[in-house]
């Protein structure tokens, strides 16, 4: 058995090697799952195991696994082992950790609201998960850059849906960012 792997968006079907492999072997194409495809993929994953989950539960699991296939599979299998075919939204909230991005967003929001105890609580939870401080600093910086982008796009007259599409995030995250940064203005020095 010989396996060839090609990391490209297109393959030339006129290539001699391709023709030989196509004639005598099998060609598999693997593509990245888009954000829009994730809920259907997640639903299908559980459906093949005889488990039906509602849309809100699927959405929460997809958000918490941060579009990472291996993390999703690990968490899905953990849920199936622990809860069987009775998985609820509360089970997802109780058993699947928030993504690092979500946690860093919570720390930043707590700091902006002046809620130091909430920020420290999330920080301590991250330290228990062995998240390094430098990683958290990077994530908070990324959240600030994201907020700057949102404010700038908003200033240009774009709607929340347009901003979400342009930044590759959810309209909910854009809404929360707008709400949390409403009292802050952009000043370029």
Backbone as CSV, one residue per row, in Angstrom:
resi,resn,N_x,N_y,N_z,CA_x,CA_y,CA_z,C_x,C_y,C_z
1,UNK,0.854,-1.177,0.000,0.000,0.000,0.000,0.903,1.245,0.000
2,UNK,0.695,2.106,-0.956,1.458,3.344,-1.047,0.472,4.506,-0.959
3,UNK,0.815,5.464,-0.118,-0.059,6.629,0.063,0.703,7.876,-0.339
4,UNK,0.098,8.649,-1.235,0.645,9.942,-1.624,-0.256,11.012,-1.010
5,UNK,0.352,12.037,-0.503,-0.411,13.124,0.086,-0.036,14.418,-0.619
6,UNK,-1.041,15.151,-1.060,-0.816,16.420,-1.736,-1.621,17.487,-1.018
7,UNK,-0.947,18.510,-0.574,-1.587,19.606,0.127,-1.784,20.758,-0.849
8,UNK,-2.879,20.747,-1.588,-3.147,21.779,-2.585,-4.650,21.930,-2.758
9,UNK,-5.054,23.091,-3.247,-6.484,23.310,-3.456,-6.962,22.668,-4.753
10,UNK,-6.047,22.485,-5.716,-6.408,21.855,-6.990,-5.340,20.847,-7.387
11,UNK,-5.792,19.830,-8.106,-4.881,18.814,-8.622,-5.082,18.735,-10.124
12,UNK,-3.976,18.683,-10.846,-4.067,18.566,-12.297,-4.468,17.139,-12.665
13,UNK,-5.647,17.000,-13.259,-6.133,15.675,-13.638,-5.487,15.169,-14.916
14,UNK,-4.706,16.018,-15.575,-4.015,15.602,-16.807,-2.623,15.056,-16.512
15,UNK,-2.188,15.181,-15.274,-0.879,14.691,-14.859,-0.838,13.162,-14.967
16,UNK,0.280,12.615,-15.464,0.420,11.162,-15.668,0.287,10.383,-14.358
17,UNK,0.895,10.887,-13.317,0.826,10.198,-12.017,-0.624,10.146,-11.540
18,UNK,-1.336,11.245,-11.693,-2.742,11.292,-11.295,-3.534,10.237,-12.070
19,UNK,-3.290,10.149,-13.379,-4.020,9.190,-14.218,-3.761,7.748,-13.777
20,UNK,-2.518,7.434,-13.441,-2.172,6.073,-13.000,-2.851,5.754,-11.669
21,UNK,-2.757,6.694,-10.751,-3.373,6.478,-9.436,-4.889,6.360,-9.586
22,UNK,-5.476,7.204,-10.403,-6.919,7.190,-10.611,-7.380,5.873,-11.232
23,UNK,-6.532,5.302,-12.117,-6.873,4.055,-12.806,-6.733,2.842,-11.877
24,UNK,-5.630,2.772,-11.144,-5.325,1.571,-10.363,-5.497,1.738,-8.848
25,UNK,-5.760,2.938,-8.386,-5.848,3.160,-6.946,-7.089,3.938,-6.588
26,UNK,-7.044,4.541,-5.452,-8.163,5.355,-4.980,-7.651,6.742,-4.631
27,UNK,-8.457,7.730,-4.950,-8.110,9.118,-4.630,-9.160,9.648,-3.658
28,UNK,-8.677,10.168,-2.538,-9.545,10.753,-1.534,-9.228,12.229,-1.423
29,UNK,-10.270,13.025,-1.360,-10.078,14.456,-1.193,-10.617,14.853,0.178
30,UNK,-9.780,15.499,0.959,-10.171,15.979,2.272,-10.161,17.493,2.235
31,UNK,-11.239,18.081,2.712,-11.297,19.542,2.729,-11.628,20.022,4.126
32,UNK,-11.252,21.233,4.402,-11.506,21.827,5.708,-13.000,22.102,5.849
33,UNK,-13.525,21.843,7.023,-14.935,22.088,7.287,-15.113,23.582,7.556
34,UNK,-16.018,24.200,6.818,-16.269,25.625,7.020,-17.130,25.835,8.260
35,UNK,-17.135,27.047,8.756,-17.915,27.388,9.948,-19.407,27.106,9.723
36,UNK,-19.881,27.356,8.510,-21.285,27.144,8.192,-21.631,25.655,8.147
37,UNK,-20.669,24.797,7.792,-20.903,23.359,7.688,-20.840,22.640,9.038
38,UNK,-20.205,23.257,10.032,-19.969,22.597,11.309,-21.223,22.069,11.991
39,UNK,-22.306,22.853,12.112,-23.493,22.297,12.794,-24.020,21.023,12.122
40,UNK,-24.049,20.991,10.799,-24.523,19.795,10.083,-23.580,18.616,10.306
41,UNK,-22.274,18.877,10.296,-21.292,17.811,10.534,-21.451,17.253,11.945
42,UNK,-21.615,18.146,12.916,-21.776,17.722,14.310,-23.065,16.919,14.487
43,UNK,-24.142,17.389,13.882,-25.423,16.682,13.973,-25.302,15.295,13.355
44,UNK,-24.636,15.221,12.211,-24.431,13.945,11.520,-23.600,12.990,12.373
45,UNK,-22.575,13.522,13.042,-21.709,12.707,13.905,-22.544,12.001,14.975
46,UNK,-23.429,12.744,15.618,-24.273,12.159,16.662,-25.371,11.280,16.068
47,UNK,-25.912,11.699,14.937,-26.973,10.931,14.290,-26.508,9.519,13.928
48,UNK,-25.273,9.392,13.466,-24.713,8.078,13.118,-24.577,7.185,14.348
49,UNK,-24.631,7.775,15.524,-24.537,7.027,16.777,-25.902,6.897,17.457
50,UNK,-26.950,7.274,16.695,-28.312,7.143,17.208,-28.695,8.184,18.236
51,UNK,-28.025,9.341,18.218,-28.283,10.393,19.205,-28.784,11.639,18.482
52,UNK,-29.881,12.190,18.962,-30.429,13.412,18.378,-30.230,14.553,19.364
53,UNK,-29.610,15.627,18.886,-29.399,16.824,19.708,-30.101,18.000,19.056
54,UNK,-30.643,18.905,19.867,-31.293,20.086,19.298,-30.240,21.076,18.797
55,UNK,-30.688,22.025,17.995,-29.772,22.980,17.347,-28.965,23.802,18.345
56,UNK,-29.593,24.219,19.438,-28.904,25.035,20.431,-27.764,24.251,21.100
57,UNK,-28.014,22.976,21.373,-27.002,22.121,22.000,-25.833,21.895,21.048
58,UNK,-26.149,21.631,19.786,-25.107,21.454,18.759,-24.281,22.728,18.634
59,UNK,-24.950,23.867,18.578,-24.263,25.157,18.430,-23.296,25.402,19.595
60,UNK,-23.742,25.093,20.806,-22.892,25.282,21.990,-21.662,24.385,21.931
61,UNK,-21.863,23.127,21.532,-20.734,22.197,21.439,-19.744,22.646,20.359
62,UNK,-20.260,23.074,19.221,-19.391,23.548,18.132,-18.607,24.771,18.583
63,UNK,-19.262,25.702,19.268,-18.570,26.906,19.747,-17.491,26.569,20.763
64,UNK,-17.792,25.645,21.658,-16.827,25.299,22.704,-15.634,24.507,22.161
65,UNK,-15.823,23.777,21.074,-14.707,23.005,20.512,-13.945,23.805,19.466
66,UNK,-14.380,25.033,19.219,-13.618,25.998,18.427,-13.245,25.502,17.026
67,UNK,-14.165,24.777,16.387,-13.983,24.287,15.013,-12.748,23.405,14.851
68,UNK,-12.377,22.722,15.911,-11.226,21.817,15.896,-11.745,20.382,15.871
69,UNK,-11.467,19.647,14.782,-12.032,18.315,14.585,-11.645,17.358,15.711
70,UNK,-10.368,17.287,16.037,-9.950,16.320,17.053,-10.509,16.684,18.431
71,UNK,-10.559,17.960,18.753,-11.138,18.389,20.026,-12.628,18.060,20.056
72,UNK,-13.311,18.310,18.933,-14.738,17.994,18.844,-14.976,16.503,19.078
73,UNK,-14.211,15.657,18.403,-14.388,14.208,18.539,-14.122,13.763,19.980
74,UNK,-13.050,14.268,20.581,-12.747,13.918,21.977,-13.892,14.294,22.910
75,UNK,-14.387,15.514,22.749,-15.459,15.984,23.635,-16.769,15.258,23.350
76,UNK,-17.055,14.987,22.083,-18.278,14.256,21.724,-18.248,12.847,22.312
77,UNK,-17.110,12.174,22.184,-16.981,10.823,22.737,-17.098,10.830,24.258
78,UNK,-16.521,11.850,24.886,-16.632,11.983,26.346,-18.099,12.135,26.741
79,UNK,-18.834,12.976,26.011,-20.251,13.180,26.306,-21.047,11.892,26.122
80,UNK,-20.761,11.166,25.042,-21.475,9.919,24.762,-21.192,8.891,25.856
81,UNK,-19.926,8.774,26.266,-19.581,7.825,27.317,-20.245,8.185,28.647
82,UNK,-20.275,9.469,28.935,-20.788,9.911,30.226,-22.315,9.974,30.269
83,UNK,-22.927,10.467,29.182,-24.362,10.727,29.193,-25.179,9.788,28.296
84,UNK,-24.525,8.952,27.504,-25.267,8.064,26.602,-25.965,8.849,25.521
85,UNK,-27.243,8.527,25.278,-27.953,9.243,24.206,-28.859,10.347,24.755
86,UNK,-28.659,10.746,25.995,-29.444,11.809,26.630,-28.562,13.024,26.914
87,UNK,-28.022,13.643,25.879,-27.121,14.784,26.041,-27.931,16.074,25.935
88,UNK,-27.812,16.919,26.948,-28.555,18.181,26.963,-27.595,19.365,26.850
89,UNK,-28.178,20.527,26.671,-27.390,21.766,26.621,-26.626,21.955,27.926
90,UNK,-27.269,21.649,29.050,-26.610,21.791,30.352,-25.408,20.853,30.470
91,UNK,-25.519,19.652,29.870,-24.390,18.719,29.870,-23.195,19.314,29.147
92,UNK,-23.452,19.973,28.030,-22.377,20.619,27.262,-21.722,21.693,28.134
93,UNK,-22.541,22.503,28.785,-22.020,23.584,29.630,-21.222,23.046,30.816
94,UNK,-21.672,21.901,31.350,-21.010,21.331,32.521,-19.752,20.541,32.181
95,UNK,-19.732,19.874,31.032,-18.666,18.908,30.740,-17.641,19.349,29.697
96,UNK,-18.002,20.298,28.845,-17.080,20.725,27.785,-16.523,22.092,28.149
97,UNK,-15.195,22.191,28.289,-14.622,23.490,28.670,-14.788,24.524,27.555
98,UNK,-14.893,25.783,27.959,-14.916,26.867,26.975,-13.618,26.854,26.193
99,UNK,-13.685,27.364,24.973,-12.458,27.501,24.206,-11.600,28.579,24.853
100,UNK,-10.321,28.538,24.602,-9.402,29.533,25.154,-9.814,30.936,24.722
101,UNK,-10.268,31.047,23.486,-10.696,32.350,22.961,-11.870,32.898,23.776
102,UNK,-12.824,32.046,24.097,-13.979,32.468,24.887,-13.553,32.900,26.280
103,UNK,-12.648,32.118,26.892,-12.174,32.463,28.231,-11.405,33.783,28.236
104,UNK,-10.565,33.994,27.228,-9.811,35.251,27.192,-10.750,36.430,26.963
105,UNK,-11.806,36.190,26.172,-12.819,37.219,25.938,-13.525,37.557,27.253
106,UNK,-13.795,36.535,28.085,-14.429,36.755,29.389,-13.524,37.563,30.312
107,UNK,-12.220,37.258,30.291,-11.271,38.005,31.127,-11.257,39.469,30.712
108,UNK,-11.166,39.709,29.408,-11.123,41.078,28.895,-12.410,41.828,29.249
109,UNK,-13.564,41.197,29.051,-14.841,41.844,29.374,-14.928,42.168,30.857
110,UNK,-14.489,41.239,31.694,-14.515,41.486,33.141,-13.604,42.651,33.506
111,UNK,-12.431,42.714,32.895,-11.512,43.821,33.167,-12.104,45.152,32.717
112,UNK,-12.742,45.166,31.543,-13.345,46.401,31.042,-14.493,46.866,31.923
113,UNK,-15.213,45.912,32.532,-16.321,46.254,33.427,-15.826,46.583,34.828
114,UNK,-14.529,46.420,35.070,-13.974,46.683,36.392,-14.236,45.561,37.385
115,UNK,-14.618,44.386,36.877,-14.930,43.241,37.728,-13.678,42.378,37.879
116,UNK,-12.796,42.799,38.789,-11.521,42.108,38.976,-11.707,40.688,39.497
117,UNK,-12.691,40.467,40.361,-12.887,39.122,40.918,-13.293,38.131,39.838
118,UNK,-14.161,38.548,38.903,-14.554,37.666,37.791,-13.354,37.400,36.882
119,UNK,-12.566,38.427,36.596,-11.375,38.258,35.756,-10.398,37.284,36.402
120,UNK,-10.198,37.410,37.709,-9.298,36.503,38.423,-9.843,35.081,38.478
121,UNK,-11.159,34.935,38.570,-11.769,33.606,38.586,-11.489,32.883,37.257
122,UNK,-11.738,33.570,36.152,-11.492,32.962,34.839,-9.997,32.697,34.664
123,UNK,-9.165,33.640,35.092,-7.721,33.454,35.016,-7.288,32.210,35.795
124,UNK,-7.787,32.048,37.009,-7.432,30.880,37.823,-7.910,29.582,37.177
125,UNK,-9.100,29.618,36.563,-9.589,28.445,35.836,-8.641,28.084,34.694
126,UNK,-8.137,29.094,34.011,-7.192,28.859,32.913,-5.873,28.285,33.437
127,UNK,-5.424,28.774,34.565,-4.180,28.259,35.157,-4.346,26.793,35.571
128,UNK,-5.531,26.430,36.070,-5.809,25.034,36.415,-5.730,24.157,35.171
129,UNK,-6.135,24.709,34.021,-6.073,23.969,32.746,-4.661,24.002,32.146
130,UNK,-3.694,24.517,32.893,-2.290,24.627,32.456,-2.091,25.558,31.263
131,UNK,-2.910,26.610,31.178,-2.738,27.616,30.142,-1.668,28.599,30.629
132,UNK,-0.649,28.782,29.830,0.443,29.674,30.205,-0.002,31.134,30.165
133,UNK,0.570,31.942,31.009,0.233,33.363,31.103,0.484,34.066,29.765
134,UNK,1.570,33.728,29.105,1.899,34.371,27.824,0.823,34.084,26.780
135,UNK,0.228,32.890,26.836,-0.858,32.539,25.909,-2.074,33.410,26.188
136,UNK,-2.369,33.613,27.456,-3.496,34.459,27.829,-3.263,35.906,27.396
137,UNK,-2.059,36.395,27.566,-1.727,37.762,27.137,-1.931,37.895,25.630
138,UNK,-1.479,36.887,24.882,-1.671,36.891,23.427,-3.159,36.923,23.079
139,UNK,-3.949,36.103,23.769,-5.379,36.030,23.466,-6.086,37.346,23.804
140,UNK,-5.715,37.975,24.903,-6.318,39.258,25.266,-5.934,40.320,24.239
141,UNK,-4.678,40.293,23.818,-4.230,41.229,22.784,-5.019,41.021,21.507
142,UNK,-5.226,39.758,21.130,-6.016,39.449,19.934,-7.444,39.973,20.075
143,UNK,-8.022,39.843,21.271,-9.375,40.344,21.508,-9.427,41.865,21.374
144,UNK,-8.383,42.536,21.860,-8.333,43.998,21.720,-8.209,44.408,20.254
145,UNK,-7.391,43.684,19.509,-7.252,43.962,18.070,-8.578,43.716,17.369
146,UNK,-9.260,42.631,17.747,-10.581,42.334,17.170,-11.545,43.490,17.460
147,UNK,-11.556,43.952,18.709,-12.444,45.055,19.086,-12.123,46.310,18.276
148,UNK,-10.849,46.571,18.075,-10.433,47.719,17.266,-10.950,47.583,15.839
149,UNK,-10.847,46.381,15.271,-11.358,46.138,13.921,-12.869,46.353,13.860
150,UNK,-13.582,45.845,14.858,-15.033,45.989,14.890,-15.412,47.465,14.967
151,UNK,-14.767,48.199,15.875,-15.061,49.630,16.013,-14.758,50.392,14.717
152,UNK,-13.659,50.033,14.073,-13.278,50.690,12.827,-14.293,50.395,11.725
153,UNK,-14.712,49.135,11.598,-15.702,48.761,10.578,-17.054,49.404,10.876
154,UNK,-17.386,49.513,12.144,-18.629,50.169,12.547,-18.581,51.651,12.179
155,UNK,-17.424,52.249,12.390,-17.231,53.663,12.056,-17.395,53.897,10.550
156,UNK,-17.069,52.846,9.771,-17.203,52.928,8.309,-18.652,52.699,7.862
157,UNK,-19.564,52.466,8.828,-20.982,52.334,8.508,-21.453,50.919,8.214
158,UNK,-20.649,49.933,8.562,-21.034,48.542,8.296,-21.956,48.020,9.400
159,UNK,-22.871,47.123,9.004,-23.792,46.509,9.963,-23.086,45.390,10.724
160,UNK,-23.723,44.919,11.798,-23.138,43.817,12.581,-22.939,42.571,11.728
161,UNK,-23.904,42.262,10.856,-23.780,41.086,9.987,-22.613,41.237,9.012
162,UNK,-22.450,42.433,8.453,-21.330,42.684,7.535,-19.993,42.577,8.276
163,UNK,-19.956,43.111,9.489,-18.730,43.051,10.292,-18.406,41.602,10.634
164,UNK,-19.429,40.830,11.008,-19.231,39.412,11.345,-18.669,38.662,10.153
165,UNK,-19.221,38.924,8.996,-18.754,38.233,7.786,-17.306,38.620,7.469
166,UNK,-17.004,39.894,7.584,-15.666,40.375,7.256,-14.605,39.906,8.258
167,UNK,-14.993,39.795,9.531,-14.025,39.369,10.555,-14.032,37.860,10.771
168,UNK,-14.997,37.166,10.159,-15.068,35.711,10.317,-15.546,35.290,11.693
169,UNK,-16.392,36.115,12.305,-16.911,35.796,13.633,-18.434,35.770,13.585
170,UNK,-19.042,35.526,14.721,-20.508,35.471,14.771,-21.075,36.872,15.006
171,UNK,-22.299,37.115,14.537,-22.935,38.409,14.822,-23.086,38.648,16.324
172,UNK,-23.247,37.568,17.099,-23.346,37.699,18.554,-22.080,38.272,19.159
173,UNK,-20.932,37.795,18.677,-19.660,38.308,19.203,-19.486,39.782,18.822
174,UNK,-19.904,40.140,17.610,-19.824,41.544,17.179,-20.714,42.403,18.075
175,UNK,-21.933,41.922,18.345,-22.866,42.658,19.194,-22.279,42.884,20.586
176,UNK,-21.732,41.811,21.183,-21.162,41.919,22.533,-19.959,42.857,22.533
177,UNK,-19.128,42.761,21.498,-17.968,43.656,21.398,-18.429,45.105,21.294
178,UNK,-19.434,45.364,20.461,-19.970,46.727,20.343,-20.508,47.226,21.674
179,UNK,-21.219,46.348,22.382,-21.790,46.724,23.671,-20.687,47.036,24.682
180,UNK,-19.670,46.169,24.754,-18.617,46.341,25.749,-17.683,47.507,25.444
181,UNK,-17.523,47.822,24.172,-16.597,48.890,23.797,-17.320,50.162,23.373
182,UNK,-18.615,50.247,23.671,-19.412,51.399,23.253,-18.853,52.713,23.798
183,UNK,-18.400,52.682,25.048,-17.924,53.920,25.672,-16.479,54.260,25.294
184,UNK,-15.835,53.391,24.515,-14.462,53.644,24.086,-14.451,54.100,22.636
185,UNK,-13.556,55.030,22.336,-13.464,55.502,20.952,-12.071,55.180,20.407
186,UNK,-11.989,55.150,19.087,-10.719,54.856,18.436,-9.972,56.153,18.193
187,UNK,-8.750,56.205,18.653,-7.910,57.376,18.424,-6.576,56.875,17.879
188,UNK,-6.252,57.260,16.648,-4.980,56.880,16.052,-3.971,57.992,16.297
189,UNK,-2.845,57.623,16.871,-1.824,58.623,17.190,-0.771,58.672,16.112
